Amino acid sequence: LEKWAFFIILSLIILVAGFNVAGTMTIIVTEKTREIGLLLALGASRLSILGIFLLEGWIIGAAGVLGGGLLGSGLILWFTRHPLPLPGEVYFIDSLPARLSPSLYLSIAGAAVLVAFLALVLPGLEALRRQPLESLQGEGGIRA
């Protein structure tokens, strides 16, 4: 039960991070409206533009998963060598046990990658909906 509770708590944290990635990618798509329109006007396919934003999102997600995994692994390895002491008169154990479980580690990393991928879908589809002329018109853009 403890492992499932831990997995659910970390999954909720990962879900919040996924919303963060989706928000960041939405802002990037909004800021790059003119560039998307220019690429479309020059003949880039909508799938290649989607690929650009998916690649950028994957890089953001992979950096988060890799950084979080390395930080978490380092902390767990440090706690296995230097256990956190607990007051014996309050608890039944004298130190907090820590152990690195590869299956739990991989399931959390897999959930993080899945959430990062799902967070890329809506901003990527928003980039596909851009029209070349409408994207180029506006502040400092081309006037028709």
N, C-alpha and C positions, 0 to 999 in steps of 0.2 A: 504494500500500500504506500509505503514511503517513497518508493521509486516512481510510482504513478503520480503521486502528488507533486513530487519534484519535477517530473516531466511536464505536468500541466502548468505549473507555475512558470517554468522556463518557456513553455510554448506561448503563454500569455505575454511574457516579456518580448519574445520574438515577434509576436503579432503586432505589438506596439512599434517595434523597429520596422516591421513591414509597412505600417502606415507612414512611418517617417520616410522610408524609401519612396513610397508612392507619392507623397507630398513633394519630395525633392524632385522627382522626375516630372511631376506635373508643372512645377515652377520652371524647370529647364525647358520643357516643351513650350510653355507660354513665352518664355524669354527668347526662344529661338524661332519664333513664328516667321520672322522675315527670312531667316536662313533656310527654313524648311521650304518656304515659298520660292526662294531663289533656286534651291536644288530641284524642286519640281519643275520650275520654268526651264531649267537647263536640261531637263530630260531624265532626271533620276526617277527610278521607279518607287512606288509607295512602299514596296517590300524592302528595298534597300534603306529607305529612311527608317522604317520600323526596325530593321536590323541594327542601325546605328544606335537608336535609343535603347534597344534591348541589350546591346553590348555594353553601353555605358551603365545601364542598370545592373547588369551582371557583375561588372567591375566593382560597383558600389556594394552590392550584396556579398560578393566573394571577399572583399576587403573586410566587411563587418564579420562574416562568419570566421574567416581566418584569424582576424585580430581577437575576437571574442574567444575562439577556441584555444588560441595560444595563451591568452591571459588566464582563462579558466584552468587550463592544464597546468600552467605554472603555479597558480595558487594552490591547486590540489596537491601537486608534488611537494610544494613547500610545507603544506599542512601535514603531509604524511611523514615528513622528516622532523618537523617541529610541531607536535600536537598542541592544540589550544587547551590549556589547563582549565578545568572546571572545579568549583568548590565541592569537595567530597561530602560535606555535611548537607548540601542541597540536592545533589544528583547522585545517582547510583554508580556513575562512572567518574573517573578522575580526569579524563581528557576527552576531547571531541574527536571521534574517529573520522578519518578521511581516506577514501579509496577511489581510484580512477577506474571507472567501469567502461570498457570500450564500447559495449553495446548501447549503453545510455548516452555516451558521448556521440556516437555516430547517429543515433536516432534524433538527438537534439540538433546536431549539425544538418541532418537531412530535413528536419522540419524548418530550420532557418532558410535553407536553400529553396525549399518549396514556397515558403511565404514570400521570399524575395522575388521569385519568379512570378507569383500571382500578383504581387504589387506592381509589376511592370506592365501588366496587360492593359489597364485603363489608360495610363499615360501614352503607351505605344499606339493604342487605337485612336487617341486624340490627335497624335501626330499624323496618322493616316487620313484623318478627316480634313486636314488643312487644304484649302484651295490656293493655287499659285497666285492668282491675281489678287484675291482678297488678302492674302498674307503679305504681299508686297505693298499694298495700299495702306496708308495710315501715316503715322508720325515720320516725317522725313522720307517716306517711301515714294513709289511711283504713283503719279496721279493719272487716272484714266480720263 
